[in-house]
Amino acid sequence: MKLHSLIILFLLISQSVPSRDFTDVELKTVHVHGNIYMLEGIHGFAGGNIGVSIGDDDILIVDDQFSEMNEKIRAALAKLKPGQPRFVLNTHWHGDHTGGNINFNTHATIIAHDNVRKRLMEEQSNMFATTPARPKEAWPVITFDESLTIYFNGETIKVLHFPNGHTDGDSVIYFVESNVVHMGDHYFAGMFPFVDIDSGGNVLSFADNIKKIIDSVPDDVRIIPGHGPLSNKEELISYYKMLQDSIQIVQQNVNQGMTLEQLLENGLPDDLKSWETGFIKADKWLTFIYQSL
Ligand SMILES: [Zn+2]
């Protein structure tokens, strides 16, 4: 992996970096459908996409970026509705999705899978960084093991846990009436995904989860990815095909006795290599799959 990719990845995952510069990061507000919006970080060290439900009841957000983005997030929300979020849902524990918890906890109830709370309460180490335990203010106060439903803003909001995908605490959020899904980091739109093996992630169950999500949504669903632009079912299906094809190549080669070094040397065919548009390049992607078998 090239040095700059490593640095970006480190910054995306770690909360322990003292001098990140968010000056250039902009939050673009995208109207998704009905009363659902997406705040997409563009330029610089943009964190995960924020999903927003606006309505008579109040504001609910899915993920809250880095804590340093607080003012920008509040400014973007204020243009949609005055006031503060009443609920924050965390799709998983990574700092680019939960960093803002400490800013919103005074007004909002923070909700996440059991393992998000566990991981935020303790120091976490993965292949790129060691992240210290978060203060109590950042911990979800309501957790669940499999699923949870919130009735808010005239909407049925289903929060479903998918096991051992990107981490061991991932949730996918279905805004049923608006026909919108926030997928957290199970979906890096148009890119190879980061799979955090050290946090209980696994590429094989990750791909199984994607298949289940595809089968569970209508054809015209709007999809908010964890990273990347607003997407749809057709693009998610081609992402799933990329996952399957990559896994098949690694599986076949490993069955024939190939080592990780040989796998990396062989690389991926061009049609798959074209997914190298994010911070996970082919080498890293092949390594995640190899480690998941
Ligand atoms: Zn993540």
Boltz pocket constraint, residues with backbone or C-beta under 6 A from the ligand:
constraints:
  - pocket:
      binder: B
      contacts: [[A, 92], [A, 94], [A, 97], [A, 166], [A, 185]]
      max_distance: 6.0
